[in-house]
Amino acid sequence: MSVLENLQPQNVFHYFEEISRIPHGSCHTKQISDYLVNFARERDLFYCQDQDNNVVIIKEASAGYEDAEPVIIQGHMDMVCEKEEGYEIDFEKEGLTLYTDGDFLKAKGTTLGGDDGIAVAYALAVLDDDTLCHPRLEVVITTDEEIGLLGAKSIDLSMLKGHILLNIDSDIEGHFLTSCAGGLSAHVQIPVNYQQENGVLASIRLHGLEGGHSGSEIDKEHANAIIVMGRILKYLEMRMQVKIAALGGGLKDNAIPREVSADVVIAADEAEALQNYVSDITHILQKEYQVSDPKLSVDVKIGEEKAYDVLDMASVQKVLFYLRNVPNGVMHMSTNIKGLVETSLNAGIMKLNRECFYVSTSVRSSVKSRKEELFDRLAYLTEFLGGEIDMEGDYPAWEYRTESKIRDQVQKVYREMFGAEPVFEAIHAGLECGILSDKIAGLDAVSFGPDNFDIHTPRERLSISSAGRVYRFIVELLRSMK
């Protein structure tokens, strides 16, 4: 049974539901990539699928539009896979459970994947409708955008003829993006050593944080679970002897981590003291984050007394020094565009294994030199502690064009359809437009999409009515390009 069969536009929500049945988290895109290829084959459309699962599908112009400039419609097929605490799902094998709640489309217990499944659904709906009027359509669906825009980097676009790009990867209806920040992922590894110690195991769990997208919501001052756990552990370490046995949290470096856990070993007679200290720091944190993270909570569970493998004292000091001194959050605001974050970073993944303490951080800036300077700060801190740092997924900023034909056309069509002015703006989050602009000389692009809230979290919800309006806008924009 189709959950969305009564939603309009029917073809858009049909394809969104089809996509949602297919596991398509970052690094696991083969199934959805093959689905797109089969879609093209069944309709006798030109397609190209590369070794990274990127897919290009081309549909020639409709009658009367043969001389119109080709249009590239672009989005990404991967999604951020986050779930609610206690919800059981294997993102590599299972699809999503969709449901509607008033005007919103949601997924039970998980992220919805509206970022960027709606772009794929729009593209397939347009390609599948032979009644539409349009120029040559060059649909580009990339992979692994959420972990560093990797598909956009590797894709070969030499078969394209278009220089107009409609990137459908934004989440506020009526807001059209014209530039974005560049970014990279920094992977830190600091070597650690273990020793065996007798004591009671205390499991500390920080949870209930809001999380969010590390680009578009970094200015909301939401607590970062990794950074806050560093503060908790240092608070305890200043008051009692704490030996770290386990530490980890966060799933994606571009998602503000919502929960993290730490196992520490303490003397048996200090269990009550530890619980009291945790209660004290929890009250402090709840007061500080009462607006941004009202559900912040810290739990302690006392385990059995025995011998445990724990970090030696030098390793504990290195881990705590890193967590208490690493920069995180907004670093610079733009001096050109009021209210725009220029430079930021987000510690998104933390792991402690037998060999090293590992942290993956997303670094963003619309100023190339400041992005590089921030990476240098991370490198200096890491190397000071005897560790190593690697860079992955470095991508350029998308620079603003003072003259843009597609921006002018968007404004004209939007005014005619809605009797209102579209908003053109920049964004701190990374988009593939910068990479694609490097690949296609003279690329003229805008990025837009329907209202989609709390992306990268299990609270993600897509406005059904907004999705319909944006699709009608796409159809009319293509018709106007004769």
C-alpha positions in Angstrom: 0.0 0.0 0.0 1.2 3.5 -0.9 1.2 5.8 2.1 1.5 8.9 -0.1 -0.8 8.0 -3.0 -3.3 10.8 -2.2 -0.7 13.6 -1.9 -0.3 16.1 -4.7 1.6 16.4 -6.9 1.0 12.6 -7.1 4.0 11.9 -9.4 6.4 13.7 -7.1 5.3 11.9 -3.9 5.2 8.6 -5.8 8.9 8.9 -6.5 9.7 10.2 -3.1 8.1 7.1 -1.6 9.9 4.8 -4.1 13.2 6.4 -3.0 12.4 6.1 0.7 12.0 2.3 0.3 15.6 2.0 -0.8 18.4 2.4 1.7 20.4 5.4 0.6 22.7 6.7 3.3 26.0 8.1 2.4 28.5 5.5 1.2 25.6 3.1 0.6 24.1 4.4 -2.7 24.5 1.5 -5.1 20.8 0.4 -4.8 19.4 3.9 -5.4 21.9 4.5 -8.2 20.8 1.4 -9.9 17.1 2.4 -9.4 17.8 5.6 -11.3 19.6 3.8 -14.1 16.6 1.4 -14.5 14.3 4.4 -14.6 16.2 5.8 -17.5 16.4 2.5 -19.3 12.7 1.9 -19.1 12.0 5.3 -20.7 14.8 5.0 -23.3 16.6 8.0 -21.9 20.4 8.6 -22.2 22.1 7.8 -18.9 25.6 7.5 -17.5 26.5 5.8 -14.2 30.1 6.0 -13.0 32.1 3.9 -10.5 31.1 6.2 -7.6 27.4 5.6 -8.4 26.8 9.2 -9.7 24.1 9.2 -12.4 23.4 11.5 -15.3 20.1 11.3 -17.2 19.4 13.4 -20.3 16.0 14.1 -21.9 15.9 16.0 -25.2 14.0 19.2 -25.5 10.2 19.1 -26.1 8.8 20.3 -29.3 9.5 24.0 -29.9 12.3 24.2 -27.3 15.0 22.7 -29.5 16.9 26.0 -29.6 16.5 26.8 -25.9 19.6 26.7 -23.6 19.8 23.3 -21.9 19.0 23.2 -18.2 20.9 21.1 -15.6 18.7 19.9 -12.7 20.9 18.7 -9.9 20.6 17.1 -6.5 22.2 14.3 -4.4 20.9 10.8 -3.7 22.4 10.2 -0.3 20.9 11.1 3.0 22.0 11.6 6.6 20.9 8.6 8.6 20.0 9.6 12.1 17.5 7.9 14.4 15.8 8.5 17.7 17.2 6.9 20.8 16.0 3.3 21.1 14.5 3.1 17.6 15.6 0.0 15.8 16.6 0.2 12.1 19.4 -1.0 9.9 20.0 1.9 7.5 22.0 -0.3 5.2 19.2 -2.8 4.6 15.9 -1.1 5.5 13.9 1.7 4.0 12.1 4.4 5.9 8.6 4.3 7.4 6.8 7.4 6.1 3.7 9.0 7.5 1.9 12.3 7.3 1.1 14.7 10.2 -1.1 17.5 9.0 0.9 19.3 6.3 4.1 17.5 7.1 5.7 14.4 5.7 7.8 12.6 8.3 9.7 9.3 8.8 9.0 7.2 11.9 12.0 7.4 14.3 14.5 8.6 11.7 15.6 11.4 9.4 13.3 11.8 6.5 15.8 12.2 3.7 14.0 15.2 2.3 17.5 16.4 2.0 17.9 15.6 -0.8 15.3 13.0 -1.8 12.9 15.7 -2.8 15.3 16.8 -5.5 15.5 13.3 -6.9 11.7 13.0 -6.8 11.3 16.3 -8.6 13.8 15.3 -11.3 12.1 11.9 -11.9 8.7 13.5 -12.0 9.8 16.0 -14.7 11.6 13.3 -16.7 8.6 11.0 -16.6 6.0 13.6 -17.8 5.9 13.9 -21.6 3.3 16.6 -21.4 5.7 19.2 -20.0 7.3 22.0 -22.1 11.0 22.2 -21.5 14.5 22.7 -22.9 17.0 19.8 -23.0 17.1 18.5 -19.5 20.4 17.3 -18.0 19.6 15.7 -14.7 22.7 15.2 -12.4 22.3 13.1 -9.3 25.4 12.8 -7.2 26.5 10.6 -4.3 28.0 11.2 -0.9 27.2 14.9 -0.8 26.6 14.7 3.0 30.2 13.5 3.8 32.1 16.1 1.7 30.4 16.5 -1.7 32.5 13.6 -2.9 30.3 12.6 -5.8 30.3 16.1 -7.2 34.1 16.0 -7.1 34.5 12.8 -9.0 31.7 13.1 -11.6 32.5 13.6 -15.3 30.2 16.1 -16.8 31.8 16.4 -20.2 28.6 15.1 -21.9 26.6 18.1 -20.7 25.8 21.1 -22.9 24.0 23.3 -20.4 25.4 26.3 -18.4 22.2 26.9 -16.4 22.0 25.0 -13.1 19.0 24.4 -10.9 20.4 23.0 -7.7 17.5 21.7 -5.6 19.2 21.3 -2.2 17.8 24.2 -0.1 15.1 24.2 2.5 13.2 27.5 2.6 10.6 28.0 0.0 10.9 31.3 -1.8 14.6 31.7 -0.8 17.0 31.2 -3.6 20.7 30.8 -2.8 23.3 32.5 -4.9 26.5 31.6 -3.1 27.7 29.3 -0.3 30.7 28.5 1.9 33.5 26.1 1.1 34.5 23.4 3.5 36.5 20.3 4.4 36.5 17.4 6.9 39.4 17.2 9.3 40.2 13.8 10.8 42.3 13.9 14.0 44.1 10.9 15.5 45.9 11.2 18.8 47.8 8.1 20.0 46.8 6.7 23.4 48.0 4.0 25.8 46.0 1.7 28.2 46.7 0.1 31.5 44.7 -2.1 33.8 43.1 -0.6 36.9 40.7 -2.0 39.5 37.6 0.0 40.3 33.9 0.5 39.7 32.7 1.3 36.2 30.5 4.4 35.9 28.7 4.9 32.6 28.0 8.6 31.9 25.5 9.4 29.1 24.8 12.9 27.8 21.6 13.0 25.7 18.5 15.0 24.8 20.4 17.7 22.8 18.8 19.3 19.8 21.5 18.7 17.2 21.0 20.0 13.7 22.8 20.8 10.5 26.3 22.0 11.2 26.1 24.6 8.4 22.7 26.1 8.4 22.1 25.7 12.2 25.6 26.3 13.6 24.5 29.8 14.7 21.6 28.5 16.8 24.0 27.9 19.7 22.9 24.3 20.2 25.1 22.3 22.5 27.7 20.0 20.9 27.6 16.7 22.8 31.3 16.0 22.2 32.4 19.4 23.4 30.1 19.3 26.4 31.3 15.8 27.4 34.8 17.1 27.4 33.7 19.7 29.9 31.9 17.2 32.1 35.0 14.9 32.2 37.3 17.8 33.0 34.9 18.9 35.8 35.1 15.5 37.3 38.8 15.1 36.8 39.4 18.3 38.8 37.5 16.8 41.8 38.4 13.1 41.8 40.5 10.6 40.1 38.8 9.6 36.8 40.1 6.9 34.5 38.6 6.8 31.1 37.7 3.3 29.7 35.4 4.3 26.8 34.4 7.4 25.0 32.3 8.0 21.9 29.5 9.8 20.2 28.2 11.5 17.0 27.5 10.0 13.6 28.3 12.6 11.0 30.7 15.5 11.0 28.2 17.7 9.4 25.5 17.0 12.1 25.8 18.6 15.5 26.1 15.6 17.8 23.1 15.0 20.0 24.4 12.4 22.4 27.7 10.9 23.6 28.7 8.4 26.3 31.8 7.9 28.5 32.8 5.0 30.7 35.0 5.9 33.6 36.6 3.8 36.4 36.6 5.2 39.9 37.2 4.0 43.4 34.3 2.0 44.9 33.8 4.5 47.7 33.6 7.4 45.3 30.5 6.3 43.4 28.2 8.6 45.4 30.5 11.5 45.1 30.7 11.0 41.3 26.9 11.0 41.0 26.7 14.2 43.1 29.4 15.9 40.9 27.5 14.9 37.7 24.3 16.2 39.2 26.0 19.5 39.9 27.5 20.0 36.4 24.2 18.9 34.9 22.3 21.7 36.7 24.9 24.1 35.4 24.6 22.9 31.8 20.8 22.8 31.9 20.7 26.5 33.0 23.1 27.5 30.3 21.3 25.6 27.6 17.7 26.0 28.8 16.7 27.8 25.6 18.8 26.1 22.9 18.7 22.6 24.4 15.9 22.3 26.9 15.9 18.5 27.1 19.6 18.2 27.9 20.1 15.3 30.4 23.1 13.4 31.9 22.6 9.9 33.3 25.0 7.8 35.4 24.9 4.1 35.8 27.2 2.4 38.3 28.5 -1.0 37.3 30.5 -3.7 38.9 33.9 -3.6 40.6 36.7 -5.4 38.8 39.8 -4.8 36.7 39.3 -2.6 33.6 41.5 -1.4 30.7 41.7 2.4 31.0 43.7 5.2 29.5 46.9 5.9 31.3 47.3 9.3 32.9 49.2 10.9 30.0 46.5 9.8 27.5 43.7 11.1 29.7 45.4 14.5 29.8 45.8 14.5 26.1 42.2 13.7 25.4 40.9 16.2 27.9 43.3 18.9 26.7 42.1 18.4 23.1 38.4 18.5 24.1 38.7 21.6 26.3 40.8 23.6 23.8 39.7 22.6 20.3 37.7 25.5 18.6 34.1 24.7 17.9 31.1 26.6 16.6 31.0 30.0 14.9 34.4 31.6 14.5 33.6 34.6 12.3 30.5 36.4 11.0 30.5 37.9 7.6 31.3 41.6 7.4 29.7 41.8 4.0 26.3 40.1 4.6 24.6 40.9 7.9 23.7 37.8 9.9 25.6 35.4 7.7 28.1 33.0 9.4 31.4 33.3 7.5 33.6 30.7 9.3 32.7 27.8 11.6 33.6 24.3 12.6 31.8 21.3 14.1 33.2 18.3 15.9 30.8 15.7 14.7 32.3 12.2 15.4 34.3 11.0 18.4 35.8 7.5 18.9 38.2 6.0 21.4 39.9 2.8 20.3 42.9 0.8 21.3 45.3 2.8 19.3 44.0 6.4 19.2 41.5 9.0 20.2 39.7 10.1 17.0 37.6 13.2 16.1 36.2 14.2 12.8 35.4 17.8 12.3 33.5 19.7 9.6 35.2 23.1 8.8 33.4 25.7 6.7 34.1 29.2 5.5 33.2 31.4 2.6 36.8 32.8 2.8 39.4 30.3 1.6 42.2 31.7 3.7 40.1 31.4 6.9 39.1 27.8 6.1 42.8 27.0 5.7 43.7 29.0 8.9 41.2 27.0 10.9 42.5 23.7 9.7 46.0 24.9 10.6 44.8 25.6 14.2 43.4 22.0 14.4 46.7 20.7 13.0 48.8 22.7 15.5 46.7 21.5 18.5 46.8 17.9 17.2 50.5 17.8 16.5 51.2 19.5 19.9 49.6 16.4 21.5 51.6 14.0 19.3 48.8 13.2 16.9 48.2 13.3 13.2 45.5 15.1 11.1 44.2 14.4 7.6 42.1 16.5 5.3 39.2 15.0 3.3 36.5 16.4 1.0 38.0 19.9 0.5 35.5 21.8 -1.6 35.5 25.4 -2.9 33.0 28.2 -2.0 30.4 29.1 -4.6 31.0 32.7 -5.5 28.3 35.2 -6.2 27.7 36.3 -9.8 26.9 40.0 -10.2 25.0 39.2 -13.4 22.8 36.1 -13.7 20.3 35.3 -16.4 18.8 32.4 -14.4 18.4 34.7 -11.3 16.6 37.2 -13.4 14.3 34.5 -14.9 13.6 33.1 -11.4 12.6 36.5 -10.2 10.3 37.1 -13.2 8.5 33.7 -13.0 8.2 33.8 -9.2 6.6 37.3 -9.3 4.1 36.1 -11.9 3.2 33.0 -10.1 3.0 34.2 -6.5 2.8 38.0 -6.6 5.7 38.3 -4.3 9.4 38.9 -4.5 11.8 35.9 -4.1 14.6 36.3 -1.6 18.1 35.9 -2.9 20.7 35.1 -0.3 24.0 33.4 0.6 24.2 30.4 3.0 26.9 29.1 5.3 26.2 25.4 4.5 28.1 23.8 1.7 26.5 23.1 -1.7 27.7 21.3 -4.8 27.4 24.5 -6.9 31.0 25.6 -6.1 32.5 22.3 -7.4 30.2 22.2 -10.4 31.1 25.8 -11.2 34.8 24.7 -11.4 33.8 21.9 -13.8 31.6 23.9 -16.1 33.0 27.2 -17.2 30.5 30.1 -16.9 27.9 28.1 -14.9 24.9 30.2 -13.9 23.2 28.7 -10.9 20.6 29.1 -8.2 19.8 26.7 -5.4 16.3 26.3 -3.9 13.7 23.9 -2.5 10.6 23.5 -0.4 10.2 24.1 3.3 12.1 21.2 5.1 12.7 21.6 8.8 15.2 20.1 11.3 17.1 18.3 8.6 19.8 15.9 9.7 17.7 15.0 12.8 14.9 12.6 13.5 12.6 15.6 13.7 13.0 16.3 10.0 9.7 17.2 8.3 8.9 18.3 4.8 5.9 20.6 4.1 3.6 18.8 1.7 2.0 22.0 0.4 5.4 23.7 -0.1 6.7 20.7 -2.0 3.7 21.1 -4.4 4.2 24.8 -4.9 7.9 24.4 -5.6 7.2 21.6 -8.2 4.7 23.8 -10.0 7.3 26.6 -9.9 9.9 24.3 -11.5 7.5 23.3 -14.2 6.6 26.9 -15.0 10.3 28.0 -14.9 11.2 25.3 -17.5 8.2 26.3 -19.7 9.4 29.9 -19.6 12.8 29.1 -21.0 11.7 28.8 -24.6 
